[in-house]
Each structure stands twice: as C-alpha cells, then as structure tokens.
C-alpha cells in the first residue's frame, strides 16, 4: 500500500534546491530579481518580487496609461493556507499582504485578549505581548477576545484588513501580562459572542479554538503534545525538532490530519530569559525581499529555518496544505513565515 504521505504541495521555501532561498536572503533584504526579470525569475525569486512589489509587478505595455487586468503579474501560488495566532506581537512597518489572494488577506485569525474594567468599562487591559511594539500586523481577520462580553471581530477583505493596527495605545489602555496565558485564550474561544450571538462554532473561530491548545503544547513535552492531538481526531504528531543556540531551545512541531493530509506547523513563543531580546530589539531591517521587518523576529526565524528546515522540507512538501500556528513570539514568526513563503 502506498504511503499516506502523498506529495500534494511544495512550499517554495522547502522545495529541493531552494534551500530556504527567501528566508536565507542577506539582511539587505534586496530581491534577487527585478521587475525587468519577472518573466525569467526562478519561482522562489518571483515569489519574493510578487510579495513585495505587487502593485508594481505589471507589464507596462502602455507606460503612463491604465494597466489592463490581463497585463498584471499573476497571483502567487498559495503556500501557507492560513495563519492562527494568539497574543502575537506585530512584525513589519506596513501590513504584510498575501499575494496568493486578490484581496491580499491571509486566511485564519489573529486573536488577542482584552478586559474592560471601570464603572463604565472605560479602561482597557490588553494582552501585553500583543502591543509589544508599534508595528502593524499582517492583513488577516482579527478578534478581540473579551470575557463574558461581546468580542470584536474585524474581517479581512477587499475593503478591510482586520485592523492590523490594533491593539492601539491610549490614555486608558494598559498592558496586562496576566492576559497572555493559555487559559485566557482557550476558555474565551469556547464562548465567543459577537453582537450577542454565539460564533464559537463558526469559522474562523472554530478553527482558532481547535488549534489553540496545540499552540501552547509547543512549549510542552512530546507526550503531552501527542495527548492533545489524540483529542483532535485524526491528527498525529509527524515531527518535533529543536533548534539549540546558546541557552535557548526552540521547538518546531508539525502535525498532520491523516485523511486530508493537511498539516499544521507550530512555532514556539519565548521560552527562555535569554530570548527576551528577540522581542525588545525592534528596529526595522530587510528580510526575504521586505524592508523594515522587526529585526528580532527576523533573526529568530532566519536561525530556525536555517538550522531546522533541511529536516522539515520533506515533511511539509508532503502536505495538502499548511497552516501556521503560534502563540506570542511563535505567532509573530508565523506572520513572517507566511509572508516569506
């Protein structure tokens, strides 16, 4: 009988010979091909060009005039199907866009927690990690998870980008690390209401709830991760590898659904004191064709992919689609990973 792992997709990051080409670009962030080369670029470099220069990547058959739809560069191939993050910090000077979709949105859901306090609910306490810096998030649907109150859902479509600038600072807005824990997310996702109606089992909330516990199991043991996956039906742990540098150990997990062959790659958040500088070092730098990417998260993802993806490439290339899941720093890595894929 043939193996159930039938190759059905291949991330450009992971295809043989690509050697994580976009993620391993020099810190200058300059694309290795230009608009003039768009017809002859390698798939990896063309993806870099499309992802960073969508509005410019057109054939100027009529310079100065309107560009016909058929003259525009084609959409990039979808490599990361969806991104589900929990209390993730932001990543880039302008919202990352998904060039595999006309609306520029990444499927999935960005969730962060918020409590309203005060006599008139005038004070907001927000998961501190979600407002760690002043960058915006990627263009993706978002939800502000409130306990025992209506949550706020912001869709991403042709007109909206999921409020990538949220959460915003203000006189009555305070960072609260107490809201960054597993129970704050898993419990609230079990009872999400919007405008007084339960949406817990409506997408994308249903899938966000489904993957939430798995996001935290990346910090945990293999045995506990497997125990959670057993509760998820036909999902199994395909791989768990660790990148060790200094006193920091960063696990990356890949789980797969045995029927659909869908995979989830899970990046781990901050799990060592030595890793705090990853979030606090915040100036912008170039990466995989982008400028002004959060340098700490850029460096973290570069290190992980450089060291671990030779082991993960064959696994991910055998997935029907790939969803990226991450809590805190792990969610930030997912945003950049999806943009650079």
N, C-alpha and C positions, 0 to 999 in steps of 0.2 A: 504494500500500500504506500502511496506517495506520502511524503511528509506533509502535515497540516500547514507548515510554514511555506506557502507558495508565494514567491516574489510577485507582488502586485503593485508596488510603488517603489520609488527610489529617490530619496532626498538628494538634492544636488550636493548638499553638504557631505553626503555619505557614499556617493557612487564611487566605484573603483577608479582610481586615478585622480579624483577630485581632491583628495587629501584635505578635506575640510577647507576648500580653497578660499571661500569668502571669509570664514571665521579666522583664517590664519593670515589675512592681509596685514601689512605693516600698519603701525599706528598712524601713519599719514592718512589712511582711510581713502586714498585715491582709487577710483575704479581702474582696473587694468585694461578696460576697453573704453572707447569713447563713442559718441553718437555717430561719428563717421564710420565706425566699425560695426554698427549694430547688426548688419546682415551676416557678418563673419565671426562674431564673438563666439567663444565657447559657451555652452549652456550656463556654466557657472558664472562667467563674467557677464553674460547677457542678463542673468537674473540680478546681478549687482546693479547694472545700469537701469533696468526697469524699476527696481525697488527704490532707487534714489532719485531718478530723473523721469518719472512717469509723464509729467506734463510736457517735458521737452523731447521725449523719445518718440518723435514722429518724423515721417519722411516729408521734408519741406518741398513738395513738388511745386508749391506756389508761395514762395517766400513773401512774408508780409500779408498774405491773404488768409482766409479761413482754411482750416485743415479738414479735409473730408474724413469721415469716420473710418473709411477703409484704408486711409493713409496712416492711421495711428499704429504704433507698435502693439503687437498682440499682448493680451494679458499673460502674466507669468503663470507657470504651472503651479497648482496648489500643492505645497509640500508639507506644511503644517496645517492640519484641518481646523483645529480650534485651540484656544488658549483659555484655561481656567485658573485664575489666580485668587489668592486670599491674603489680604493685608500687604499687598506688594508695593514697594516704592516705585517711583517713576524713573524713566530711563533715558530720555532724549529731549533735546531742545525744542523739537516740534513733534507732534504725534506721529509715530510710525504708522504707515499705511500698508494695507495688504493689496499688493498689485495682482493677486490672483482673482480679485473680485472687482467688479465695476464700481461698487460703492466704496471701495478702499477699506472696508471693515474686516477685522479679524473676528471670526465666529468664536463663541464661548461666552465667558462672563468674568468681569473683574469685580470682585466683592471686597468691600471694607466695612467695618463695623462703626457704629456711631450711637451714642446715648444722648438723649435730650434731658437736661436737668434744669431746675429752677422752677419758680412758681408758674411761669408761662412758657416753659420749655425753651427759654431764650438762650441757654448755654449748651453748646455742643462739645461733647467729649468724643474724640476721634482716635481710632487706632493709630498710634504714633508712627508706626512704620509706614503707613500709607501716605503720610505727609512728611516724610523724611527729608525731602528736598523740594526745590521749586520747579523741577522739570514737569512737563505733562506726560501722561500715559499714552499708550498706543490707542488707535481708534478701534474700540471694541465696546460692546454693551457693558454697562456697569450697574451695580446695585449698592445702595447704601443700606446695610442691614441694621435695622433697629429692633430692639427687644420689646415685645408686647405693644408695638406701634406699627403703623404702616411703614414699610420700607420705600425707598425711592428708586425706581428703575429708569435708566436712561438708555434707550435703544441706540443702535448704530445703523445708519442707512444713508441714503443719498443726501439727506437734509441734516442729520445729526451724527456726532462722533462718539456718543456715550459719555459726554462731559469729561474728556481727558484731563482737564484742568482741576477736577475735583480730587480730593478734598481741598478746599481753599482755606487759607488762614484768615483770621478776623479777630476783632476785639473779644468776642465771646466764644471763640473756638480754641480748644485746648487739646494738646497731645495726651493720650492716655494709653500707656503700655499694657494696662490691665485688659484692654480690649483686643489684644493681639494673640490670645491663646486659642487652642483648639476648640474648646467648648463654646467660646464666643461665636465661632463660625458654624460648627456642626449643629448646635442647638437652634440657632436662628434660622439656618437653612431648612430646618424641619417644619418651620411655621412662618413662611414668608407671606405677607399680605401686601397687596397694592390696591389702594383705593377701597379698602375694606373687604377685598376678595382674596381668598387663598390662591396662591400661584405656585405653591411648593412643588406640585407635580406637573407644572407647565414649563416648557423649555424657555430659556436656558437654565432655569433654577433647578430643575430636576437633575440635570447632569452635573451641575455645580455641587449639589448635595451629594450626588453619587461619588464624586471624586474627592470630596473634602477630606474625609478621613485618610485616604491614601496619601494626600499631600503631607500630612503630619507623620505618616509611617516612614517617610524617607529618613527621619531622624532616628528611627527605632531599629530594632533588630530584624533580621531576615524572618525569623519565626513569627514575630508579631505582624510584619507586613503580609506574610502568607495567610495569617489568620484573618486579616481584614479582607484580603482578596477572596477567600473562601465564602465570605458573606456577599460578595459581589457577583455571584452566579458563576459564569464560565470564564472568569478572569483568572489568570495564573501569572506568577512572577517568572518572567523569562530571563531577566538579568538584573544583577545588582553589583555594580563595580564602584570602586572608591579611588578617588584621586588624593594622594597624600603629598602635601608640600608644607614643610616646616611642622608646626604643631597643629595644622589644620587638616582635617579629613573630610572630603566632600563626596558623599554617596550620590550616585545617579541610578535610578531604577527604571526598568522597562517592564510593563505588564501587558498582556495580550488577551483579547477575548477569542476563545477557541473557534467560535462559529464564524464570526465576521472577519477575523484576523486584524481587527482594529487594535492599535497599540496606544498606550499612554506612557510618555516619558516624564519622569518626575525629578525635578531638580530640588535640592535641599537648601533650606534657608541658612541663616547664620547659626552655626553650632559650636563656635569656639571664640573665646575672647580675642584671639589673635586675628580674627576675621572682621572685627568691628571697623577697621579702617577701610574695608571694602565699601561700606556704605557712607562713611564720613568723608572720604576723598571724592569730591563731587564735581571737579572741573570737567569741562567737555573735551572730548578728543575724537579722532577719527577711528572708524571701525567698519570693516566689510563694506566700504563704499559710502558710509554715512559720516557726516561731520557732527560734532557736538553731542557725542554719546557719553553718558555718565562713565567716567574713566574707571571707577572702582568696579562696576558691574561688567564693563568691557574686559578688564583684566581677568576677572573671575571666570567669565565664560570662555575667554581665549585659553586660559590654563586648563580648564576642564575638558574642552573639546580637543585640544592638542594632545592631552595625555590619555583620554579615555575613548575617543571616538574610533580609533582603529579597532577596538573591541566591539563597539556598538554599531558600527556601519552595517555589518552583515545582518544583524538583528532588525534594525529599523528598515532596511531595504526589503524586508520580508513582511511588511505591514500593509494592510489595505489602505489605512490612513493613520495619521499620527496626531494625537492630541498632546499638548504640553500642559503639565500641571505643576503648580508650585506655590508654596506659602512664603511670604515675606521676601527675602532675597531670592529664593527659588522662583517666585513669581516674576521678579524683575528679569531674571535670566531667561524665563520663558518669553517675555516680550521681545528681548533682543534676539533670541534664538529664532522665533517665528519670523521676525523681520529680516534676518540674515539668511534664512534657509533658502 
